[in-house]
Amino acid sequence: MRTIRLARQPSVVSADIRAALASLGRGEMVVGGVALVGVRAPDGDEVVDAVVVLPRGVLVVVGVDLPDPAMRLTAPLHGQWRSDGWPLVGDGDSVNPATEALALADRVATRVRALPDIDTAVGTVIAVGPYVDTVEQPAAELAGPVRVLYPTPTTMLAATVSLALADRSLTVGQARRLVRALAPSVPEPNEETLAAEGFVGDPAMPAGEPGPAWSASALPTTVGPDRPASQGPRPEPAAGDDGEADPADRADHADQSSRSNPYQPEPHHPEHATTTEHFRTEPPAIPPGPRPAAAAPSDVQGTTMPAGDDAEPVPPATREPRPPAEHPGTASTEPAPDRAATVQSSTPGHRATTPGAPSARHLSRPESPAARTSTPPKDPPASGQSDVRTERPARDVHTAATSPKGAEPHPGNQAPEPSVPGEHPVTETTTPVEHPGPPAPAVATAATAARPATAPGGEPTTPSATRPAAPPGPLAAPAPPHQTGKPQRLSAATRWLPLAAIALLLGLVVLAIVLATSGGNEPPPPPPPTATETPAPAVHGVELTPRASGTAPRCSAHTTGDLQATLQGGECTALRRASFEAVVQGRRAAISVAVLSFPDERRAEEVRRIADTPGGGAVVDLATQTDQWPPPAPTFAGAAYTSKPGGTSIRLVQACWLDGPSRPNDPDLARAADAGLAVPLP
């Protein structure tokens, strides 16, 4: 959105309006359009804060200054406004501070609708300030073309999106005519600039229209600290001009750009104000605290680390050829380059080392990438991937291996052939025998099991349990290891685990039986008494349905306005409140009843006189305070009010419609309020 400064804005909240519009950026990346800041109303000297020409509509933004900042503002368009519960009271005939602002916006909207060949949506934004945290507007008014808001980038963006809802976008020629009608003294934008702001191109638009044209750099949105305002923009010649623009035009443009600096403070000009300043809260609200300062930008800049996906992948480790062992039957003591740690044998006291390469007659088979790894594997490798041999003393007792991790050297000084990937390991069982000669092999690989082993005497021997190996497939991936053996001996803890589980189960069963037999003799507790709904009482022909009732020891915490200030000086002795719903003439009404008790009649009459004063405060409705009304809850704005003394106590009653606006002099509401004076409180 492009911002063009024309005249100084009249309200205090204008700086926030200008900042919110400037935050939408330039171009159509957010909403697009042209914002004319400080437009003079037709047939008058009043200044409108901004008129925003969007591709799908026109917004008229008028600022309204409140007496004080507020956290919560209730702002109906045709009703009384309340700031933090305090009514805004004026000296004139205006019902709220936005009455004159709405009239001014209607004049500008009428001027836009009167332009020929321009049929677009026209909305109104009432920007309130100096600060409002939450603005509450009736739901029925939110469906119309008027929004009441505190101008921030978020609220202004939401207003532009929700109010500019025309079916067709404005063309470049229509946008230029709108700018010419609202600001005749502004140089008209050219086609490229308006097309960049989201307006539809108009091929039939005349090439040379009166007035100098300006481009995207002629009138900047804001003048930042890096570009002084005194330099000013340089206007470009129009499409139909041959030479440079008039020097006076350049001076005018420079003056407009110097006034567009948002960092320069602007004085307030009440003579051009669009709203009166005689609205006030009664009594004056407590001066607000300091506004929260914006967080200072941090000088520390974060360091961007490369993401894990951007890191260069580590290639899988490759196997290097190993030199042949000096003796086929002896394990090699030189560590292999692809092993990270020494593999430990399952037999106690045996040391496992990395073997050398098999003899030259063994065929080498390429390994698949899945079998390679760049880090040492945590799980033991399969028999087809490991050729670890174990060395053990001659007089040791040997047991059968349970995991196919390698094969021991054959007694005949013949190295076993490495297993081929894809084959299953074959194990053989040997009986532990103590002998002085070379030990018998504990595990045989698939290649060794496929052919008869050679005994020390030279005779072939057959393993006690062998299984023929399947022929390997071409370049097959290694099969997962199969554990064929079982531990021959269980530890003591393993043997006791089943017995402990059985004992624990028996203990739980016995405990459940004891609890079931001992706890069943107690009689069941009596059922709680059922609450009976109180029938709706009828008072003066009006049926009242109770919604909430309760008491409180203090009154000031549940009141507002002057009534609260009076009660803080001298509290009441008790407070009883009740909320009722009634149907009067086919319409639903909410009735709030409060009974305040005091030590003497003089104090009660004094408090009643303050409560009867218009704008003097009221007692907060109990059902509204405790969220017991179905949404939407009544606000009791414009409610009918009545009161009745009762010696040392007073009764205050309010009545309002639940399905529409209320008026204090409504006879049906007055009838409902009279019923509240006579209804007995629960």
Protein Blocks (a to p, Z undefined) as FASTA:
>chain_A
ZZddfbdcfbfklmmmmmmmmmnogajklngpaddehiacehiabdcfbacddfkbccdd
dddddfbdcfbdcddfkbccdeehiacddfblbfbfklmmmmmmmmmmmmmmmpghiacd
ddddddddfbdfbdcddfklmmmmbdcddddfklmmmmmmmmmmcfbdcdfklmmmmmmm
mmmmbccddfklmmmnopacdfkbcfbdghidddfklmgfbdcfklcfklopaddddfkb
mbdcdfklmmmmmmmmmmmpmkbccdddfklpcbdckbccdddddddddddddddddfbd
cdddddfklpccddddddddddddfblkbccfbdcfkbcbdcddfbehiacdddddddfk
lccddddfklgcfbdcfbdcdfklcccdcdddfkbccdddfbdfbccddfklpacdddde
hiacddddddddddfbdcddfbdcfklmmpccddfkopacddfbdcddddddehiacddd
ddfbdcfbdcfklmmmmmmmmmmmmmmmmmmmmmmmmmmmpccddddddddddddddeeh
iacddfbdcddfbfklmcghjllmmmmmoccfbdcdddddddeehiacdddddddddfbl
klmmmmmmmmmpghiapcddfklmnopaccdddehioiacddddehjaccddddddfkbc
cdfklmklmmmmmmmmmpccZZ
